């Protein structure tokens, strides 16, 4: 049946990923086998093994590198930039790698959201990204605690921009959305008077 | 042996918690039994059962309520306050409940950090807090995506302030540290020019 197929298919990886995402969305991630994925893609298990370790890998291939890639981008940002600017430069840089991938990214997110197991893996992944970014900011001279805070905020900005982009890919590329989201957050926070207690009942006078 | 003890000990809960934390720190959370905890505290298993469901509960009692408590504080903040100000009011409000608990909080954090199982539980807990806060901000009229972003940032501010406070409790109460941390973040973000690409190589001109 597969004898007439070319040995090397330049689109095999994409076809496998698309087939897997379609099946995960139809039947739920837990209920799909690698055999079903290869059959849907019209490829062999050997092709599958060339690109992915297992079915989880179809979903997360590439994202295991995200901590290192993002940390490197933050380290390599303009040496004179203050911490948040370096972080933003890194996020914008990495966002560029997602260009044209909005539909696949949206599908991947939908699959993850439907599975508690994958949501848990997603949280672990974002924690690893946050730690790597905090390391990079410390290497640039930020104090430990500031680096950890900015890293968490940077990851929140990136995740929010990613959601906005997959919801409405035509409103601009991910890199532009990252910058817009960060600007919106800065504006919202900048409007607050931090010196005054937000309300008398919440902050009794200190002796 | 326990016949001479009073039936009701007003400090039993604190004694059990302190004994448990000391044992967790000495032997690792996984290696400590409820019997060891009650023996160290000089109390019975029945006393233990009055306050805690199991040994995990000793560590997390109270924090299961955190999502609801924080969401309620955000909902009840001054109705005219913009989203981030309402969020900050809620965080400051809840921080007040931690007053005087810095040493216990520091011990609890050290136990959690030493155990991958507890770290995972901690991440799940913070995700639940984030979701509850995002719900509360939506109820106040914030758009879904902005509510989710601010909730993540608020939780990051709270966690950072908590770390700073347990590291150095004498530098001020948690509620003051929350406000300082938020102000520092706003200042760091406000210094960035979001309209200009951070560096030419990171943002090619758009058509």
HADDOCK unambig.tbl for C-alpha pairs under 7 A between the chains (distance, minus, plus):
assign (segid A and resid 84 and name CA) (segid B and resid 188 and name CA) 6.50 0.50 0.50
assign (segid A and resid 84 and name CA) (segid B and resid 189 and name CA) 6.22 0.50 0.50
assign (segid A and resid 85 and name CA) (segid B and resid 192 and name CA) 6.03 0.50 0.50
assign (segid A and resid 85 and name CA) (segid B and resid 198 and name CA) 6.92 0.50 0.50
assign (segid A and resid 89 and name CA) (segid B and resid 198 and name CA) 5.44 0.50 0.50
assign (segid A and resid 89 and name CA) (segid B and resid 202 and name CA) 6.82 0.50 0.50
assign (segid A and resid 92 and name CA) (segid B and resid 202 and name CA) 6.76 0.50 0.50
assign (segid A and resid 93 and name CA) (segid B and resid 202 and name CA) 5.16 0.50 0.50
assign (segid A and resid 145 and name CA) (segid B and resid 160 and name CA) 6.61 0.50 0.50
assign (segid A and resid 149 and name CA) (segid B and resid 156 and name CA) 6.07 0.50 0.50
assign (segid A and resid 149 and name CA) (segid B and resid 157 and name CA) 6.72 0.50 0.50
assign (segid A and resid 149 and name CA) (segid B and resid 160 and name CA) 6.10 0.50 0.50
assign (segid A and resid 152 and name CA) (segid B and resid 156 and name CA) 6.07 0.50 0.50
assign (segid A and resid 153 and name CA) (segid B and resid 153 and name CA) 5.54 0.50 0.50
assign (segid A and resid 153 and name CA) (segid B and resid 156 and name CA) 6.85 0.50 0.50
assign (segid A and resid 156 and name CA) (segid B and resid 149 and name CA) 6.07 0.50 0.50
assign (segid A and resid 156 and name CA) (segid B and resid 152 and name CA) 6.07 0.50 0.50
assign (segid A and resid 156 and name CA) (segid B and resid 153 and name CA) 6.85 0.50 0.50
assign (segid A and resid 157 and name CA) (segid B and resid 149 and name CA) 6.72 0.50 0.50
assign (segid A and resid 160 and name CA) (segid B and resid 145 and name CA) 6.61 0.50 0.50
assign (segid A and resid 160 and name CA) (segid B and resid 149 and name CA) 6.09 0.50 0.50
assign (segid A and resid 179 and name CA) (segid B and resid 194 and name CA) 6.24 0.50 0.50
assign (segid A and resid 183 and name CA) (segid B and resid 194 and name CA) 5.72 0.50 0.50
assign (segid A and resid 186 and name CA) (segid B and resid 186 and name CA) 6.31 0.50 0.50
assign (segid A and resid 186 and name CA) (segid B and resid 189 and name CA) 5.55 0.50 0.50
assign (segid A and resid 186 and name CA) (segid B and resid 190 and name CA) 5.74 0.50 0.50
assign (segid A and resid 188 and name CA) (segid B and resid 84 and name CA) 6.48 0.50 0.50
assign (segid A and resid 189 and name CA) (segid B and resid 84 and name CA) 6.21 0.50 0.50
assign (segid A and resid 189 and name CA) (segid B and resid 186 and name CA) 5.56 0.50 0.50
assign (segid A and resid 190 and name CA) (segid B and resid 186 and name CA) 5.73 0.50 0.50
assign (segid A and resid 190 and name CA) (segid B and resid 190 and name CA) 6.59 0.50 0.50
assign (segid A and resid 192 and name CA) (segid B and resid 85 and name CA) 6.03 0.50 0.50
assign (segid A and resid 194 and name CA) (segid B and resid 179 and name CA) 6.22 0.50 0.50
assign (segid A and resid 194 and name CA) (segid B and resid 183 and name CA) 5.72 0.50 0.50
assign (segid A and resid 198 and name CA) (segid B and resid 85 and name CA) 6.92 0.50 0.50
assign (segid A and resid 198 and name CA) (segid B and resid 89 and name CA) 5.39 0.50 0.50
assign (segid A and resid 202 and name CA) (segid B and resid 89 and name CA) 6.83 0.50 0.50
assign (segid A and resid 202 and name CA) (segid B and resid 92 and name CA) 6.86 0.50 0.50
assign (segid A and resid 202 and name CA) (segid B and resid 93 and name CA) 5.15 0.50 0.50
